Amino acid sequence: MLSGIVLSGLVLSQGVQACSHFSWSTQDHGVYVARTFDWMESGHPVAKYQPAGSLFAQDDINVKTRYGYFATAIFGGQVTSGVNMAKLSIDRLYLPGTVTPEHTDGKKSLAISRLEEYLLGQFDSVSGAIEGLDKLNVYVDKYPFVDPGVDGHVMLHFALADGSGDNAIVEFTDGKMKVWHGQQYHVVTNEPTYDHQLAHWKKFEEGYGDVSTWTEDLKVPGNISGADRFLLNSYRMVQLKEPASYTNGHVKAMSAITLSPQDSAHHIVGGKQLSFPSEYAITYSLDNGDAYVRYQMNDALTQYHINIGQLEKNNKAVSLDMTDPELAGDVTDQFHS
């Protein structure tokens, strides 16, 4: 496993990692969030619940969480996706070229790798989280699991959504925090930066007209680059129609999120062609507190359901190994301390 972790660090330094996210605001069934985690090997993901009142201590911040939250985490605790009990959802995705602003006196410092946990624990809306970000000196730290000779800087951007249907994408590039705030900012993948992704999608829409006129003859980019996945996720998501039920909303969201195939050619590092398949996909209902997971890596192929609302009622710090090949159905009772 050590050699795999070292290679992971090498790949991180080359700017290759793939994930997808979208949020979908429905008329009668609230907001759904869907995301994938794509990586060259298992990230050993766990699902966990962190109750309100838990201590968060990092850098200049030492506070108790105001809101309990459900999250998925990789490589021993790196939170990648989560939703809190105030219906604020945050996903983090890889973005090479991340450069945070210079230090400003009077603001508290916080590592970018811990930003998602802090925001989930403290804020109840997209707007509130953005206001909280303005009060921080966010800086780029390093992954703890990479070889000392590898540039393992944590380079990320963030997708925020809440139960009102509000969205925001936050990037740190060119030494500035850049925010796209509004319901229309509901899809994100990886590079290029978000302004370029939006420009590509606008060109696509202008070329193909109103979504109601689309047919199977429409030519859609289909590779697994960040740019192609952005177009493909946007193309799929804007065609979703009102779900018939909360469960049907999960069905539609899970069917629309773009999963990267096993063994697909992604990038060449050191003369070796690497693949970054989707290890798992997860969908959240911000309205009724359900999550569905599809896990697919190595010899495990599972799909299961988590009742986040029940975890909140239990109010305990618990976790679940997402890679367990025996998981099926409602696995909420299998979370443990």
C-alpha positions as CSV (number, residue, x, y, z in Angstrom):
1,M,0.0,0.0,0.0
2,L,2.9,2.4,0.7
3,S,4.0,2.3,-2.9
4,G,0.5,3.2,-4.0
5,I,0.3,6.1,-1.7
6,V,3.6,7.4,-2.9
7,L,2.4,7.1,-6.5
8,S,-0.8,8.9,-5.5
9,G,1.4,11.8,-4.4
10,L,3.2,11.8,-7.7
11,V,0.0,11.9,-9.6
12,L,-1.3,14.7,-7.4
13,S,1.7,16.8,-8.3
14,Q,1.0,16.2,-12.0
15,G,-2.4,17.7,-11.7
16,V,-4.5,14.7,-12.5
17,Q,-7.6,13.6,-10.5
18,A,-11.2,13.4,-11.6
19,C,-14.5,13.9,-9.9
20,S,-17.9,15.3,-10.8
21,H,-20.6,17.2,-8.9
22,F,-24.0,18.7,-9.6
23,S,-26.9,20.0,-7.6
24,W,-30.5,19.7,-8.8
25,S,-33.4,21.9,-7.5
26,T,-36.8,20.3,-8.0
27,Q,-40.2,21.8,-7.6
28,D,-41.8,19.4,-5.1
29,H,-38.9,17.3,-3.7
30,G,-36.3,19.8,-2.7
31,V,-32.7,19.8,-3.7
32,Y,-30.5,16.8,-4.7
33,V,-26.8,16.7,-4.8
34,A,-24.8,14.1,-6.7
35,R,-21.1,13.6,-6.9
36,T,-18.4,11.0,-7.8
37,F,-15.0,10.3,-6.3
38,D,-12.6,9.2,-9.1
39,W,-9.1,8.0,-8.3
40,M,-6.4,5.6,-9.6
41,E,-6.8,3.3,-6.5
42,S,-9.1,2.9,-3.6
43,G,-9.2,6.0,-1.4
44,H,-10.4,3.7,1.4
45,P,-13.5,5.9,1.8
46,V,-15.6,6.0,5.0
47,A,-19.0,7.6,5.7
48,K,-19.3,9.3,9.0
49,Y,-21.5,11.4,11.2
50,Q,-20.1,14.2,13.3
51,P,-22.6,15.5,15.9
52,A,-23.1,19.1,16.9
53,G,-20.9,20.2,19.8
54,S,-17.8,18.4,18.5
55,L,-14.5,20.2,18.8
56,F,-12.9,21.6,15.7
57,A,-9.3,22.7,16.3
58,Q,-7.0,23.6,13.4
59,D,-4.6,26.5,13.0
60,D,-6.2,29.7,14.5
61,I,-9.6,28.1,14.9
62,N,-10.8,26.3,18.1
63,V,-14.6,26.0,18.2
64,K,-17.4,23.6,18.8
65,T,-19.5,22.7,15.8
66,R,-22.9,24.4,15.6
67,Y,-24.4,21.8,13.3
68,G,-24.0,18.0,13.1
69,Y,-23.0,16.8,9.6
70,F,-22.7,13.7,7.5
71,A,-19.6,13.3,5.4
72,T,-17.5,11.0,3.3
73,A,-13.8,10.9,3.8
74,I,-10.7,9.3,2.1
75,F,-7.2,8.4,3.1
76,G,-7.7,8.5,6.8
77,G,-9.9,11.5,7.2
78,Q,-9.8,13.9,4.2
79,V,-13.4,15.0,3.9
80,T,-14.5,15.1,0.3
81,S,-18.3,15.5,0.5
82,G,-20.8,16.4,3.2
83,V,-24.2,17.8,4.2
84,N,-25.1,19.3,7.6
85,M,-28.4,19.3,9.5
86,A,-29.2,22.8,8.3
87,K,-29.2,21.4,4.7
88,L,-25.9,23.0,3.6
89,S,-24.0,20.7,1.3
90,I,-20.3,21.1,0.4
91,D,-18.2,19.1,-2.0
92,R,-14.5,19.5,-2.7
93,L,-12.9,18.6,-6.0
94,Y,-9.3,18.8,-7.3
95,L,-8.2,21.9,-9.1
96,P,-4.6,22.2,-10.2
97,G,-3.1,25.7,-10.0
98,T,-4.8,26.6,-6.7
99,V,-3.1,29.7,-5.2
100,T,-4.7,31.3,-2.2
101,P,-4.5,35.0,-1.3
102,E,-1.7,36.5,0.7
103,H,-2.1,36.7,4.5
104,T,-4.3,39.5,5.8
105,D,-4.0,40.8,9.4
106,G,-7.0,40.3,11.5
107,K,-8.2,37.1,9.8
108,K,-7.9,33.6,11.2
109,S,-5.8,31.1,9.3
110,L,-7.1,27.8,8.1
111,A,-5.6,25.0,5.9
112,I,-7.6,24.4,2.7
113,S,-7.7,20.7,3.5
114,R,-9.9,21.4,6.6
115,L,-12.0,24.1,5.1
116,E,-15.0,21.9,4.2
117,E,-15.3,20.4,7.8
118,Y,-15.2,23.9,9.3
119,L,-17.9,25.3,7.0
120,L,-20.2,22.3,7.5
121,G,-19.9,22.6,11.2
122,Q,-20.5,26.3,11.5
123,F,-22.9,27.6,8.8
124,D,-26.5,27.0,7.7
125,S,-26.5,28.4,4.2
126,V,-24.4,29.1,1.1
127,S,-24.5,32.8,1.8
128,G,-23.4,32.3,5.4
129,A,-20.5,30.1,4.4
130,I,-19.3,32.6,1.9
131,E,-19.4,35.3,4.5
132,G,-17.4,33.0,6.8
133,L,-14.9,32.4,4.1
134,D,-14.3,36.2,3.8
135,K,-13.1,36.2,7.4
136,L,-10.4,33.5,6.8
137,N,-6.8,33.4,5.6
138,V,-7.1,30.1,3.7
139,Y,-3.7,28.6,2.8
140,V,-2.6,25.6,0.8
141,D,-1.2,22.8,3.0
142,K,0.1,19.3,2.0
143,Y,-1.4,15.9,2.0
144,P,0.1,13.9,4.9
145,F,0.4,10.6,3.1
146,V,2.7,11.6,0.2
147,D,6.5,10.9,-0.1
148,P,8.6,13.8,1.2
149,G,10.2,14.3,-2.2
150,V,6.8,14.8,-3.9
151,D,4.9,18.1,-4.2
152,G,1.7,17.0,-2.4
153,H,0.1,20.4,-2.1
154,V,-3.7,20.3,-1.6
155,M,-5.3,22.0,-4.6
156,L,-9.0,22.3,-4.4
157,H,-12.2,24.1,-5.4
158,F,-15.5,23.8,-3.6
159,A,-19.2,23.4,-4.6
160,L,-21.8,24.6,-2.1
161,A,-25.5,24.0,-2.2
162,D,-28.3,24.5,0.3
163,G,-31.9,23.5,0.8
164,S,-33.2,26.8,-0.7
165,G,-31.7,25.9,-4.0
166,D,-28.8,28.4,-3.7
167,N,-25.4,27.4,-5.1
168,A,-21.9,28.7,-5.2
169,I,-18.5,27.6,-6.7
170,V,-15.4,28.8,-4.8
171,E,-11.9,28.8,-6.3
172,F,-8.6,30.1,-5.2
173,T,-6.6,31.1,-8.3
174,D,-4.1,33.8,-9.1
175,G,-3.9,34.6,-5.4
176,K,-7.6,35.5,-5.2
177,M,-10.7,33.9,-3.9
178,K,-13.2,33.8,-6.7
179,V,-16.9,33.1,-6.1
180,W,-19.7,32.3,-8.5
181,H,-22.9,32.6,-6.5
182,G,-26.4,31.8,-7.7
183,Q,-28.7,28.9,-8.5
184,Q,-27.3,28.6,-12.0
185,Y,-23.9,27.5,-10.8
186,H,-24.7,23.9,-10.2
187,V,-22.2,21.7,-12.0
188,V,-18.4,21.4,-11.4
189,T,-15.7,19.0,-12.3
190,N,-11.9,19.8,-12.3
191,E,-9.7,21.9,-14.6
192,P,-9.9,24.2,-16.5
193,T,-11.0,27.0,-14.1
194,Y,-14.7,27.7,-13.7
195,D,-14.8,30.8,-15.9
196,H,-13.5,28.6,-18.8
197,Q,-16.0,25.8,-18.0
198,L,-18.9,28.3,-18.1
199,A,-17.7,29.7,-21.4
200,H,-17.6,26.2,-23.0
201,W,-21.1,25.4,-21.8
202,K,-22.4,28.7,-23.1
203,K,-21.0,27.9,-26.5
204,F,-22.5,24.5,-26.4
205,E,-26.0,25.8,-25.5
206,E,-25.8,28.5,-28.2
207,G,-24.9,25.9,-30.8
208,Y,-27.7,23.5,-29.9
209,G,-30.6,25.6,-28.9
210,D,-33.4,25.0,-26.3
211,V,-33.2,21.8,-24.3
212,S,-36.8,20.9,-25.3
213,T,-35.6,20.5,-28.9
214,W,-32.7,18.1,-28.2
215,T,-32.7,14.6,-29.6
216,E,-30.4,11.6,-29.7
217,D,-28.7,13.1,-32.7
218,L,-27.1,15.9,-30.6
219,K,-23.3,15.5,-30.6
220,V,-22.0,15.6,-27.0
221,P,-18.3,15.5,-25.9
222,G,-17.7,12.1,-24.3
223,N,-14.2,11.9,-23.1
224,I,-13.3,11.9,-19.3
225,S,-11.3,15.2,-19.2
226,G,-12.6,17.8,-16.8
227,A,-13.9,19.9,-19.7
228,D,-15.8,17.1,-21.3
229,R,-17.3,15.8,-18.0
230,F,-18.4,19.4,-17.3
231,L,-20.3,19.5,-20.6
232,L,-21.7,16.0,-20.2
233,N,-22.9,16.5,-16.6
234,S,-24.5,19.8,-17.6
235,Y,-26.1,18.2,-20.6
236,R,-27.6,15.3,-18.5
237,M,-28.6,17.4,-15.5
238,V,-30.6,20.1,-17.4
239,Q,-32.7,17.4,-19.0
240,L,-33.9,16.0,-15.7
241,K,-37.7,16.3,-15.1
242,E,-39.5,16.5,-11.8
243,P,-39.2,13.2,-9.9
244,A,-42.3,11.2,-9.0
245,S,-41.0,10.7,-5.4
246,Y,-38.0,11.3,-3.2
247,T,-36.5,7.9,-4.2
248,N,-37.2,8.5,-7.8
249,G,-35.2,11.7,-7.4
250,H,-32.2,9.7,-6.3
251,V,-32.7,7.3,-9.2
252,K,-32.6,10.3,-11.7
253,A,-29.6,12.0,-10.0
254,M,-27.6,8.8,-9.8
255,S,-28.4,8.0,-13.5
256,A,-27.3,11.5,-14.6
257,I,-23.9,11.9,-12.8
258,T,-21.0,11.0,-15.0
259,L,-19.0,8.0,-13.8
260,S,-15.6,7.5,-15.2
261,P,-15.1,3.9,-16.5
262,Q,-12.6,1.4,-15.1
263,D,-9.4,1.2,-17.2
264,S,-10.2,4.3,-19.2
265,A,-7.1,6.2,-20.5
266,H,-6.7,9.3,-18.5
267,H,-3.1,10.5,-18.2
268,I,0.5,9.4,-18.6
269,V,2.9,9.9,-15.8
270,G,6.5,8.7,-15.9
271,G,5.7,6.8,-19.1
272,K,2.8,4.9,-17.5
273,Q,-0.8,5.3,-18.6
274,L,-3.0,5.8,-15.6
275,S,-6.8,5.3,-15.2
276,F,-9.0,7.3,-12.8
277,P,-12.2,5.4,-12.5
278,S,-15.1,6.4,-10.3
279,E,-14.8,4.6,-7.0
280,Y,-18.1,5.7,-5.8
281,A,-21.1,8.0,-6.5
282,I,-23.3,9.4,-3.8
283,T,-26.6,11.3,-4.0
284,Y,-28.1,13.4,-1.2
285,S,-31.6,14.7,-0.7
286,L,-31.3,17.9,1.2
287,D,-35.1,17.9,1.8
288,N,-35.6,14.5,3.5
289,G,-32.1,13.5,4.7
290,D,-31.5,10.4,2.6
291,A,-28.3,9.4,0.8
292,Y,-27.7,6.6,-1.7
293,V,-24.3,5.2,-2.5
294,R,-23.0,3.2,-5.5
295,Y,-19.6,1.7,-4.8
296,Q,-17.5,0.0,-7.5
297,M,-13.9,-0.8,-7.1
298,N,-11.7,-4.0,-7.1
299,D,-14.0,-6.9,-6.2
300,A,-16.8,-4.8,-4.6
301,L,-20.0,-3.7,-6.5
302,T,-22.6,-2.5,-4.1
303,Q,-25.5,0.0,-3.8
304,Y,-27.0,1.0,-0.4
305,H,-29.0,3.6,1.4
306,I,-28.2,5.8,4.4
307,N,-30.8,7.6,6.6
308,I,-28.9,10.7,7.6
309,G,-31.8,11.9,9.7
310,Q,-31.6,8.8,11.9
311,L,-27.8,9.4,12.4
312,E,-28.7,12.9,13.5
313,K,-31.3,11.6,16.0
314,N,-28.7,9.1,17.4
315,N,-26.3,12.1,17.8
316,K,-23.2,10.0,18.0
317,A,-19.8,10.2,16.2
318,V,-20.0,7.1,14.1
319,S,-18.6,5.8,10.8
320,L,-19.0,3.1,8.1
321,D,-16.5,1.4,5.8
322,M,-17.9,2.2,2.4
323,T,-15.8,-0.5,0.7
324,D,-17.5,-3.4,2.5
325,P,-18.7,-5.8,-0.3
326,E,-21.6,-7.0,1.9
327,L,-23.3,-3.7,2.2
328,A,-26.9,-3.6,0.8
329,G,-30.2,-2.0,1.5
330,D,-30.5,0.4,4.4
331,V,-27.1,0.3,6.2
332,T,-27.8,3.1,8.8
333,D,-27.7,0.6,11.7
334,Q,-24.3,-0.6,10.6
335,F,-22.6,2.7,11.5
336,H,-20.5,2.3,14.7
337,S,-18.3,4.3,17.0
